[in-house]
Amino acid sequence: MAFSYSKWKLHRTVDRSPPEQPYPGVSILKPLTGVDPNLFSNLETFFTLDYPTYEVLFCVENEHDPAVMLANSLLHKYPHIEARLFVGGMCVGVNPKINNMQPAYLAAKYPLILISDAGIRMREDTLIDMVKHMREDVAIVHQMPFVCDAEGFAAVYEKVFFGTAQARMYLGADFLGINCHVGMSSMIRRCALEETGGLAAFGDYLAEDYFMAKAVVARGWRMRVASLPALQNSGTRSVGALQARLTRWARLRIAMVPTTTLLEPLSECMPLGAGAAWAAGQLFGAEPLPFFLVHVLVWFLSDWLILRSVQNGSPPFTKVQFLLGWVWSECCAPFVLAAALLNPEISWRTRCYRLDWGGRAHELKPKLKF
């Protein structure tokens, strides 16, 4: 289902012909914390967008953050682009990202708000693609998470995960009308967000993107996935960092949707294959090992096809590298979920949180060391 939907949904040619009505203005919120080797080039892509009316609003929590100097250098390099820097944030909850963006959100002057994480790299036609999906009854247009090409096993692992397991879940959920909103690159109508109380209304949730979409859809609006995926382009990649990130996401899902603990293992290749092989042996007398190996082979080939579809061509690594990355990703998935269940505390940069059932977050005070 996800593969068929990806062939229809993703990588459509963006129509750049002049519209009948002028494109609405877009305010781009860019929350920044720290710098990495790719940050400057990532942010620079927001100054070269093929779109007539937009503004870039940088948000930095601390005036001593090195991202301040980098943002100012881009403001001086592209004086013809509307861009401003907001430093200091505004405390409206426990979510540091919301606190960081709140002053810029209040100052944004256009009817469409694009929330875009620091590590996102934009194609010049991405904004047009997202705006064209913003129909009259649509309030949120979001990009499916994916990654830029890079070298090394960590990059292979990252691309395999986002191009297979994450893509299956994201595309399948969108096709079935299930809330799959990930806010790393998401456009929302300001009027729809104001109906829910504005950005500050989600300051007590770490997964503000999920609850934002839930609140907006509950008021009769629709969501759509853009045809161009969101290209994450972090300058520092490691297997451990990605697994820590996936574990944090799993903890959020468990708190928000507790049925995750029962249903999520059934969406993974290895647990599902083992259970199906045992059931086939009990019910039909089939040999469990051959059944399991055929299951894994078919799953592997299907994942290769969906990765090519999301990549819109051949991935930048060999089939052997894909095999290694795929085996690692699939074998680690049950352990990531187990780690999330065993330790519900969420570490995010220098802060720690605990979630109530339903997703509301509480910041934990740092433990004193003696």
Secondary structure, DSSP 4 states (H G I P E B T S, - for coil): -HHHHHHHHSSPPP--SPPSSPPPPEEEEEEE-S--TTHHHHHHGGGS-S-SSEEEEEEES-TT-THHHHHHHHHHH-TTSEEEEEES---SSS-HHHHHHHHHHHH--SSEEEEE-TTEE--TTHHHHHHHT--TTEEEEEPPEEE----SHHHHHHHHHHHTHHHHHHHHHHHHT-----TTEEEEEHHHHHHTT-GGGGTTBS-HHHHHHHHHHHTT-EEEE-SSPEEE--S---HHHHHHHHHHHHHHHHHH-TTHHHHGGGGSHHHHHHHHHHHHHHHH---HHHHHHHHHHHHHHHHHHHHHHHHTS--SS-HHHHHHHHHHHHHHHHHHHHHHHH---EEETTEEEEE-TTSBEEEEPPPP--
